Amino acid sequence: MSRIFLETKVPSIAKTYEFSVDSVMSVGTVKKEMIKQITDVENLNIFPDPDKVLFCSIDMQGLLQDNETLGSIGVKSGQTIMLI
């Protein structure tokens, strides 16, 4: 298990956040945690239906599936994620 540092962009509010996650975490778990933390920090319901939020990798140029683990699909520190 290793830590991965990600830059996360949320275009709907034009903001960027930094997160530290474990490489063994699933995309779905990371996405839910990011949504919770961003909602708490902004004190807004930015994501009305969290189940429909897409987790996109800018560096890998595609959508990441909720059941995949970050390490197994090659997500590395410094990469950029977009929540749309």
N, C-alpha and C positions, 0 to 999 in steps of 0.2 A: 504494500500500500504506500503510495506516495502522494504528496500534495500537488495539486494543479492550480495555478493561478490564472483566472480567466477574466477578460474584459467583456462585459455584457452590455449591449446596447438595447435600448427600448425606444424605437422610433416614434411610438405613439405619444411620448412625452418628451422626446428629444433629449434623453439623458443617458449617461453611461455610468456603469457601476463596476466595481472590482469584487470578485469572489474568490475564495480559496476553498477547494473541494478535494475529496479523496478520489484517486484514480479508479477505485473499485466500486464507486457509486454508479447507480443506473442514471441514465439521462432523465427518466421520469422523476426520480427522487430529487435530483439536482434542480430540475425545472420547478418542482413544487416548492422547494426551499427558497429558490431565487424569488419566485412570485410572492411568497409569504414575506420575505425580508423587504423587498421593494415596496410592497403594499404598506407594511408597517412604517418604513422610513418616510414615505411620501404621504401617509395618512389619506390615501385615496384608493378607491377600487378601480385600479387601472385595467385589471383583467377580469371582466364580468363573468367569463366562463373559463376558468383555468384549464379545463380539460381540452379546450380548443386552441390553446396557445401553442405555437410552433417554436421549436428549439432549433435554430439554424446555425450552422458553422460557416462563418465567412471564409475562414482559411481552407476548409474542406469543401467549400462550395456546395452545400446541400443540407437537407433536413436530417436530423438525427432522431432515431426511433427511441421511444420511451424505455424499451426493454434492453437496450444495449448499455454496456458499461463503458465509461469514458476511456479507460485504459485499453480495452479490447478493440476499440475503433480508432485509436491513435490520437485522441485529443491530448494536447500537450500544453504546458504552461506558456502563457503569452498569447494564446489564440483568442480570437474574438468570436463571441456568441451573440446572436440576435434573438430576442423574444418578440414574436409578432403574432 
